[in-house]
Amino acid sequence: MKDLSREKYLSRIRPFYGDADVIKVITGVRRCGKSTVMRQIVQELLDSGVESSMIAYLDLDSKRYRKVSNAEELETEIDLLIPSEGPGRYLFVDEVQNAEGFESVINAYRNDGVSVFITGSNSYLLSGELVTKLTGRYMEFDVFPFSLSEVRDYKLLNGLGFDPNRDFQDYLVNGGFPKRFSYPDPEQQADYVGAVVREVVEKDIRKRRKVRNVQTFEKVLEYLLSTPSTTVSSTSIADFMRNEKVNVLPSTVNRYLDIIFASRLLSKCSRVDVAGKKALKTLYKSYVSDPALHAYAAGPRTGLRIGMMLENVVYNELVSRGYEVSVGKFGDREVDFVVSRGLKKAFVQVTYVMESPETEQREEAPLLALRDASPKYIITMDPVTIGRKGIVRLNLVNDFLLGDGFRLG
């Protein structure tokens, strides 16, 4: 199979290729395609005329470099690959956390004029140690598994058929982890997703975080994966666990939540006071980084929560396009998403279908109450998308995920 160019991410990283002052940190859940993005950057540099001798690429999970375990060994290997001085040097380190104390080495090369790119264990890179030890001179680029449009492009690139409605239903269950398309059998795909979750728990969490009660931790993780697009609080989760005969303190749940969100299995979406234009510290929503994670956790026992997953898919799509996304609150009303980039923004409601006048009124009311001229959208699975009262309606698949119907004001 041919690799798909991840242009939505490359286009955001490309302006910083030659910026040696800023370390480029590529993050995202395991197996989402971070390494592929980094290799594609290397290829673009080579295609632009950069000599291969000026590029050092180290995959610390590979057999060649698996024994590189500390800063001194890392520095020795890098020095073997690129000149010790001069402009136009590039350094790529995959799974950088495998070398203990890597921060001082990476920062030294940045100070020496080398353009540095790294990926690694998300729970480590996002733990605050990177911020402290690299003195804040870095930019983070978050990568997701394939979106539906990338599934389309990948399948067409490899001579496979694509049907929007059929493939969207498949996407809701089997998701967009790139490797899963190598397994035609749905059971194999489900096994692969399970392996991804276990890998994250084993490599990103158990080896780097002190989780004493792994069974309780995994129950909290399963709960979050099973209930996407819901409001999260440590107290409510502790109460749920107690009903399941699992005793855990809210403070412990809160620590588990920090670890889980750092792993990028789920994303945290904060609430913002639309009227006061400030972030709210209490409560937030969680979204799985790929639909298959929900299907893996929910399974036949509880069934898929389709309505919640539609909202989740919209959230992932918006974030993967580089937008800032928050849940909007004003008074006792809530808007699913406040979407912004710079000074531009839009408001979004997501619902399965507008099946009745009551549903229309419920979804339109928060948008109509906003005293803001920014675009307002309702995204649904309805085939008919005739808007009214200044609200634009989009079909989720054709207009939003595969089309260009969404714009900021």
N, C-alpha and C positions, 0 to 999 in steps of 0.2 A: 504493500500500500504506500502511496505517496503521502508525504507530510503536507498538511495544510499550512500555508503561511498565516500566522496569527496577526494579521494586519491591524486589528483594532488595538492591540497592545504595542506592536512595533511602531505604529505611527505616533504613539505617545512617548516612547523611549527614544526614538530616532533623533530628536533635537539635542539629546544629551550624550550621544555616542562619543563625541570628542571632548566632553567636559570633564577634565581630570580633577576638577575641584569637588565634584559630587560623586559619591559612591552610589551606583545604581543597584537597588535591592529588589529582586524579583520574588514576590511572595505568592502564596496560594496553597490550597490544600494539596496534599501529596497526589501525584499522578495526574495533575491537571494540565501539565504541559510546560512547566517552567523551564526545564532543561531544553526542550525543543525550541522555545522562544530564544534562549541564550545561544543555541547553535545557529539559529537563523540570523541573529545579530552578527555573529562571527562571519557567516557567509556573505552578508551584505557588506561588511568591511572589506573582505577579500575581493568582492566584485567591484568595489569602489577604488581598488588599486592599492590597498594596504598590504604590505608584504607579510607573508605568514610568519616570518622571523620576528615580527613586531607584536605578535599575538601569543599570549600564554593561556592555554585552556587546561584546567585541572578538574577532573571529576573525582572527588574524594571518596565516592562510593565504588569506583571502578577498581578492578584488580590491580592495575598499575600503581594507584595511589592509596590503596586501602591501608597501608602501613604508615601513612602520614598522619601522625596523631598529636603533634604539638606545633607551636609557632615556629620553632627553629627548623624543623623538618619541612614545613610548608615554605618557608623563605628559601631554603636550599633548592627545592624543586622549582620554584618560580624563577630563581636566578639562572637555572639551567636552560630556561625556555625563551627569555627575552633579554635584550641588551640592558646593561646596568644603568645606562643614562641616555638622554636624548628625548626629543618630542615624538609623538605619534605611537606610543606604546599602549597596549591594551592587555588587561588581565581579567580572566573569567575563572571563577572558582565555584563549582557546583558542590552542594552539600558541605559548605564551608565550616559548619559547626563541628565536623569530625576532627578538626585540628584545634585542640584546646589552646586558648589564648590567641586565636586568629586575628582578633580586633587590632592589636598593636601592629601586626604585619600588614594587614590591609590598609590601615591608616598611613603607615610609613610609605607604601607605594603611592597612595594618593598624594601625599605631601611631596613625593618625588616626581610628580607630573604624569603618573600612569592613570589612564581611564579604567576604573575598576567596576566590574559587574559581579554580583554574588547571588546565589540562591542557597537555601538550606532549610533546616528544621524550623518550621514556622513558630513553634512554641518557644524556641530559643531566640530567633531573630526578632520576635515581637515582644520579648519579655521585658524590655527596658534596658538590658545590658548593651544592646547595639547602640541605643540612643546615648547612653552614658560614655561608653568606651570609644565610640567613633565621633564624639563631640558634635553630634547632630548634623554632620556634613554628608547627608545622604538623602536620596529620594526613593520612596517605595512605590512599586508598580504591582498592583494586585492582579493576578491571573486567575480566571475561572476555567473550569472544564468547558467544552464546546457549548456555545449557545445554539439555538435551533438554526439560525442562519449559517453558522459554521458547520453544523451537521449537514445541511444542504450542500454547502460548498465542498465539503470533504467527500461526500458521496458522489457528487458530480465529477469532481477531480479524478476519482478512482473508477469512473464508469459505472457507478451504481445508480439505480433509479431513486427518485425522490418524489414523494407525494406529500404535500403539506399537511393534510389532515391525518393521514395514516402515520406519518413520521412524527407528528406532534404527539399523538397518543403513545407511540413507542417512547418518545423522549420523556414523557411524564413518568414512565415506569422505569426505563433503563438508563435515562440520563445521558450525559455528554462526556464522560471520561473517555479521552481519545482511544485508549487501548482497548476499550470494550468492543469497538467495532471490528477488532480482530477475531472476536468470538461470535459466530453467527447464532449459536444456540442461546436462548434467553436464560436457561439455567446456568450456563457457563458465565454469562454476563453478571448474573446475580452473585455467583461465587466470587467473581473478580471484585465487585464492589465490597463484598464482605472482607476480602483480603486487604483492600485499601483501608477500611476502618481499623482492622486489626493491626495493620502496619503503623498507622498513626498512633494508636494507643500504645503499642509496644515501643516504637522508636522515638516518637515526639513527646510522649507523656511519661511512661513508666521509667524510661532511662534518664530522664532529665527533671522530673518532678517527683516529689515525695507524696505519693498517694498511698496511704496505709490500707484503706479499705477499697481495693480495686473493684470488688463486686458492687458496692454501693455507687462508686464513681460511674461504672458502666451502666447502672440503672438510671442515673441522672442523664447520662449521654443518650441512652435509648429513649427516655422521655422527651428530650428536646428534639431528637430526630423524628420522633413520631408525631410531634405537634408543631409543625412549621407555621410561621406567620402568626404566632401567638405572643401575647404580652408575658414577659418573664419577670419573676421576682423570686428571690431565694426563699422567702417565707412560703409562698404558694407551692413551690416545688417541694419544700420540706414537709408541708401538710399533705401533699399528694403521696409522697414516699411513706409517710406515717400510715396512711390509709392502705398502703400496699404492704404493711407490716415491716417497713424498713425505717429505723430510727436514725435520723441525721439532723444535725443542727443547721439552721439557716446560715450561720457563719461558714460552716464547712461547705454547704452548697455554693455559697458565694465564691469560695476559693476554687471549687470545681468548675464553676462557670467561667472564671478567668482563664483556666487552663484549656477548656474546651474551645472558647472563642479564639484563643491564641493558636490553636491547631488548625484553624480555618475550616474545620468541618462545618461550622456554622458561623454566620455573621451576626453581629449585634447592630441593630438599627435604633439610634437614639430618638427621643421625642424632642420636638422643638415647639415653643410657644409662638404660633404664627403672628399673633398680635404684638407681643413683646419682642419678637425676633431674637429669642435667646434659648439656649439648650436647657432642657429640663433634666434634672439629675435622677428623678425617680422613675422607675419602670422603663422598659424598652422592649422591642420585639426581636425575635430571633428568626433567622432564615437559613435553611440548609444550603450549602454551597453547590449542590447538584441534586436534581430530583431523585436520582437513584438512591441517595442516602435515606430519603424518606421511605421509599419502597422497601429498602433493605430492613429498616427498623420496624415499619408498620406491618408489612407482610399480610398474610391471610388472616392473622389473628384479629387485627383491628381494622384492616382495610385502608386504602388510600384516602386521604382527605383532599379531594379534588379541588374544592373551592379554595382551601388554604394554599394548595400548591400553585394555583394560577397566580395568586398574589406573590408567592415566593418566586415564581419564574419572572414576573415583571420586575421585582426587586433586583434579582441577579442581572437581568438584562440592562437595567438602568446603571447599575454600578459598573458592570463590565464595559459600558460605553464611556466611562469616566466621569459620570455625574456624581455630585454629592446628594445623598438621599436620606431623608429623615421622615419620621411620622409626625404629622401636623396636629397640634392641639390648640383649640381656642374655645374657652369656656368648657361646656360639657360636650362639645362636638369634636370629631376627629376626622382628619383627612388621611387616607392611606399613605400617600407619599407627597412630601414637598421635595421637588427635584430642582437642583440649581447647579450652575456653573458660572463662576464670577458673579456678575450682577444680574444675570438672567435666571429666570425660574419658571416653574409650572407646577400645577397641582393635579394629582392623579387619584382617581378612585378605581378599584378593581372589583368586579363581581362576575359571577359565573354567567348569568343571563338576566336580562331585564324582563322577567316573566310576567310582571303585573304593574299596574299604576303605583301600587304601594312600594314596590321595589324601586321604581323610577324615582319616586319622591324621596325615599330613604337615601339613595345614592347621590341625588342631585342637591339635597338640602345643605350639606356641609359646604359644597362648592359655591352655591348661590349665596351663602351667608358671608363668604369672604369678600371683603372690600379691597380687592386687588385686581388689577387689570391683566395680570399674567394669564397665559393660556390655562384652560381647565379641561381635563380629559376624564372620560369614563371608558375603561377598557374591559371588554366582555368577549364572550364566545359567540355573541349574536351575529348572524350573517348580515343583518340590516343595520347600518350604522349612521342613521340620520340623526344629527344632533339637534338640540333645541336650547333656547335660553342662553345662547352663547357658549354652551358646553359641547365640545367635540367628542364624538363617540368613535372608538377604534375597535376593529376586530383584532383580538389578541394575536392570532397567527398571521393573517395576511397583511394587516395594516401596521402592526407594531413589531412583532418578532422578525418578520420577513420583509416588511415594507419600510417606508420612510415617513409614516404619518405623524410621528411625534417630533415636536419642536419646542424649544424654550422661547419665551417671549423676550 
